[in-house]
């Protein structure tokens, strides 16, 4: 009996921990190398994508997600992939997107067919989520295995800079068109004072250095100071940084930001941004089920700069960040907008856009900080599709076993993308702010239905 009680308590604690988790911020796919960007009061994060069951960096595309409250994220699918670049054939590794004059420039690295090495490319789009296309039809800069992980920044004077590299750090100024280089590409001089160790060719074998620049630079400016954050230390990686008074240096090594810890991944890659008065540190872990060094997932922590502008030590958490806004349920909400989920995937369709698939018995979607107002809703509607037996959506508050607002039966609709709208009256009155759980029920082991959108109504 004591053993059974112990097991029961353990299971309950694990379930409670899962329900409180906010990191990783995306659970439907493995996501890597986060690059945040703010546009029109929305925070976007651009990521890489590790394929399921990978045993190396199997990466074919980049993905985009957005939020206005820091806890619910909308999946915008994959606006850019290897196939977007005729000159490339592999390795869609770290990238970053930036806006200039109403255009969005997405700097990527890829394996080049031209040089048979890595190259920096650039795509352009008219919106943060695309569509994007290759801006110049050729690499922006080509020809070496260490041409990876570009980071881009536009300074106060309008000058734009691009940094990249592993194990060297290259940088160049961009022309105002953002798709050509101004002047020559330079290589930063690494020293013990600037990055914790000399350039790779000058390092003494067996000598222990203060730190070692590895890869994944993130370049930006704050209060007149330039910051260069990067994965450091070799493998496994921690995150460290250097600061400068000028874009090209000289740089001064400051220290570690995210020390080595149990992230479940031997690599790390960061991006930093301010949003709605708060500072956020994005990184990746291997903490999703089935994840690891080749199955990574983006996470985020809130932090405050020290008074002198330096970073505090930031540790990885499962709790993630607090919300900065409430969520309006009285509108069409895309089903791929969520704070957390279990078991599901997202899929693209040219007509429908992104929708939720691979729904099985016991899977769920959680949406946080839903504000029902003083009066609460009268009804609920949802768009679903099922080729076979369908199932049921339980709409609950505050937990997967919480109060049931309503249940919606989803019958067969004639196909996995044959969408029909189903609805229900609200059975249990609700008002104020709650987390909402969509819990899926049906026959065990089989796919039940797909979801496109949902809406509460008064």
N, C-alpha and C positions, 0 to 999 in steps of 0.2 A: 504493500500500500504506500509506504514512504517513497519507494522508487517511482511509482506512478504519479504521486503528488509532485515529486521533483521534476519528472518529465513534463507534466502538465504546466508547471510554473515556467519551465524553460521555454516551452512553445509559446505561452502567453507573452513572455518577455520579448521573444523574437518578433512576434506579430505586432506588439506595441511599438517596438523600435522601427519596424518597417513602416508602420502607419505614420510615424512622426518624421520619417526621412524626407528630405528635400533634395539631397544629393545622392547620386548624380541627377542633374536636372532633366535629362532625357533618358527614358528607359526603353523606348521602342526600338532603338538602334544604338550600336556603339558609335560614339562621337569622340573626336580627338581635336587637339590643337586649337583651342577656342580663340576667336578673334572678335571681341565685342566692338560695336559701333552704335552711336546714338543718332537717330534722325527723326525729326518731327515728334518728339516726346515719346518715342518708342525705342527700346533697346533691342538691337539685333545682335545675335552671336552667330558667326560663321564657323563651321567646323569641318574637319575631315571625317572620314567614315571608315572604320575598320570592319571588314566583312566578318560575318559570323563564322566561328570555327577556324579562324585563320591561324597559321603557324609562322607567319612573317607579316610584314606590313602590307597586307592585301588591301589596297586603297584605290578605288576606281572613281570616286566622285567627292564633291564637297556638298555640305548641307547648310540650311539656314533656319534659324529659329528666332522668335521675337516675343517680347513681353512688355507690358505696361505696368506690371505690379511686382515683378521680380520673383513671383512664385508660380504663376501659370504661364506656360510657354506654348506658343503656336508653332506647329511644324509646317514649314514652307517647302518641304521636300528637298530635291537636289536640283538647284538652278544651274549647276555647272559640273561638268564631268570631263574625263579624259577625251571623250569623243568630241568635245567642244573645240579641241585644238588638233588640227590636221597633222601637225608636225610632231605630236607626242604619242606615246604608246603605253605608258605605264607610270605608276608611282605618283598618284595624286596626293602629295604630302602637304605640309602646313601652308596656310595662305592667309591673306588679310584683305578686307574690303574697306574702301574709303570713298567719301563723296566729295566732288568738286564741281561747282557750276551746274548743279542739277544732274550730273552724271555720276554713276557709281563704278569705281575701278577696283577690280578684284585681282590682286597679285597672287600668283600661284607658282608652285614649282612642279616640274614634271620630267620624266625621262624623255629625252629628245631623240627622235629618229635621225636628226641631222648630224649630231655629234656623237651619238651613242653614249651620252653622259647626261647629267642633270642640267636643267635650264630654268630660267625665270620667265614666266609668261604673264600676260595681262588680258583680262576680259573686261567688257564694258556693258552696262545696262542702264535703263532709264528709271529704274526703281530699285529699292534695296533688295527685292526678291526676284529681280529680273523681268523678262528673260535676259540672259547674258550671252554675249558672243565674243569670240577672239577679236581683240581690238585691232591687231595689226597683221594677223595671218602668219606670224612667225615669232620665234622667241624674242623677248626683250633683251635677254643676255644669255648666252649659251656656252657650254663647253667644258664643264668640270663637275666632278662628283660631289664637290662641296657647295654647289650652287643650289641651296635648299633654304626653306623657311623664310620667305621674304616678310618684312615688316615695313610699313609705310607711314609717313607723317607729313602734314602740311603745317609749316611754321606760321607764326603771326605775320611775318612779312610776305607770305604767299609762296615762299620757296618750299619745294617738296623734296623729301629724302626717302631713299629706299636702302634698307640694310638686309643682309642675308648671310648665311654661311655656317658650315660645320666642317672642320674645326677652326677655320679662319673666319674673320668678320669682314665682309666686304660692304662698301657703301658707295652710293652715287647720288647725285642730284637729278631729279626729274625735271624735264621741261614743263611748261605750264599746260601742255596738252596731256600730260600724265602718261603718255604711251611711248616716250622716247627719253633717252638719257642725255643729260647736259654735262658735257665734259667727260673726263675719264673715270673709270671705276677704280676706287682705291681700296687698299687693305689696311685695316686698323692695326697699329702696332700694339701687340699684347705684351704687357710687362707684369711683374709682381704687383706694382703699384696700381696699374689700371684694371687688371682682370684677375689678379691673384697668381698668375703664372705667365711666362714668356710665350711667344708664338710657338706652335707645335715643333717647328724645326730647331728651335733654340732650347727646348726643354732637355734637362739632363735626366737620363734614364735612372730610375731609382730614387731620385730626389723628391721629397714631399713638399708640395707647394701649398700656399695659403688657400688657393682654389684654382679651378681650371674652367675656362669658358668651353662649352661643348657645342650648343646649337640653340635654335628656337629663339632668336632675339625678339624683343618687343620694345620699340623705340617711341618715346613721346616726350612732351615738355609740360612742366608744371611750375608756376611761380618763377619763371625765368631760368629754371634748371632743366637740363636734359637728362633723361633716364634711359638706361639700356638694361633691361631685364633679360635673363637668359637661363636656359638649362645648363647646369654646371656640374663639375665633379666627375665627369665620365659616366660610367654605368655602374650602379644606378645613379639617376640624376636627382639633384635638388635644384631649387630656384635661387639664384643670386642676382646681384645687380651692381652697376657702376653708374656714376653721375659725372656730368660735365657742364661747363659754362658755354660750350659751343657744340654744334652738331657733329663735327669731326674730331672732337676731343681737344686737349688731352682729357682722358677719362681717369676717374679715381674709383678703385674698388671699394665698395661700402660694406658688403657682407651678404649673408643669406637672408632670404625672405621666407621660403618654405623649406625647412630642413628635411633631410631624409626621414621618412616615417613609413608606416604601413599604408601605402596608397594602393597596393596591389598591382603597381605598374613600375617597370624599371626605367621608363622615360617620364618626363613631365614637360609641360609647355604652358606658358601663361599668357594672359592678356589682362590689362588693367584699364578701368574706365570709371568716370564719375557719372552718376545718374540720379536725378531727383534729390540732389543734396547729399548723396552717399557715395562712398568709394568702394569699388568691387574688384576682387581678385579672382579671375577665372583660371582654371587649371584642369588637368585630367587625371583620372584614377583608373584602376582596373576592377572597380568594386561592384559592377553589375553581375548578376548570376551568369556564369560562363565567361566572364571577363578575365583580363590579365594584361600582360605586356603587349599582346597583339589584339586585345579586345578592350579598348579604353573608352572612358566615358567622362564627359565634361561635368565639372562641378564648379561652385562659386562660393566665395566667402566675402562678407562685408568687413571692412577694416577702416581704421583712422590713421592718417599719417601722423608721425611724431611732429612735435612743434617745429623742429628744424627741417622738416620735409623728408626725412628718412622713413623707411618702412618699419613697422613692428614685425615681429615674428608671426607668421600666419600658419596655422595648422589646419589640416584637412578635417572636416567634420561630416557627419551624415545629416545633421540638422539643417545645414545650409543657412539661408538668409531669411530675414523677416519680410513680410509684405510691405509695400509702400503705397498700396491702393486697394480698394475693394473691387469686386467683380460683379458686373451687371448681367443678370441672367435673363432680362426681359428683352432679348434680341436674338437673332439667329447666331448661335455659337457653334463654330466649327468643332466637330468631335475630336479633332487633333489638337485642340487646346486643352492643356491639362497641367496639373502640378505633379502628379505621380500616377503610375499605372503598373499593372502586373499582367504579363502574359501576352499582350497585344503587340501588333505592328501597325505601321502606317504605310499606305500605298498611294501611288500617283495615278491619275487618270486625266487625260487631256480635257475632257468635258467637265468632269466633276471637280477636279483639283485633287487635293490630298484627302484621304478618308482613312478610317480605322478598320483594320482587318485582323484576321487570326484570333477571333474572339472565341474562347472556350469557357466551359462551365467553371465558375469560381474566379475568373479574371475580373479586373475592375479598373475604373478610371476615377481619379480623385481631382476635383476642382476646388481650390482654396478660396476662402474669404468671399463667398458668394453673398451678396447683399440683397435680401428679399424685401427690404423696406419695412414700414410699419404694418402694412396690410397683408402682405404675402400674396402668393399666386393662387389662381383658381384652377389652372390647367397646365398640362405639360405635353409637348409634342416632340417627336424625334423622327428623323429620316433614316431608314434602314433598308437593307437588301439581304436576301438569303436565297440561295439556289436550292436548298434542301429543307431541313427540318425546322429551322428557326430556333427560337428560345424566348427568354424573358429578360427585360431590363428592370431591375429593382433600383429605384431612386431613393437613396437614404441620406440622412444628415449625420455628419460628424464621425462616422466610422462605418466599416463594411457591415457591421451588425447593428447600426444605429436605427433611429426612427424611420419607418418607411413612409415617404411622401406619396408614392404611387408605384404601381407595377404596370409595365407595358408589354403585352404579348406581341412578339414578332413572328408572324407566320412566313411561309415561303412566299417570295415575291416573283419567282421565275428566273432568278439569276443573281450572281454575286454583285452586279452593278445595275440591277433593275430596282431603282429606288422608289420607295413608297413612304408616305408619312403616316405615322401612328400616334395616337394620343390617349390621354387619360385625365380624368379629373383628379385634383389633389385630394387625397383621402384624409391627410393629417395636416392641420393648419401649421404654418411656419412663418416666422418673421425674423427680422434682424439678420445678423451675419453668421453664416455657418459654412463649414466645408461640406461639399456634396459629393457623394460616392455613387457612381453608376456600377452596380454589381450585376454580373451577367450569369444567368442560370439556364441550364438545358441539359440535354443528354451528355453524359460524361465521355470525354475523349475525342469528340468530333467538333469541327468548326460549326459555329452556330449562325452568325450573321455578320454583316459589315455595318458601320455607322458613318453617316455623313455630317449631320448637324443635329442640334437640339435647341429647345427654347421653352422657357416658362412664360405664361401669360396671366394677366389680371383680367 
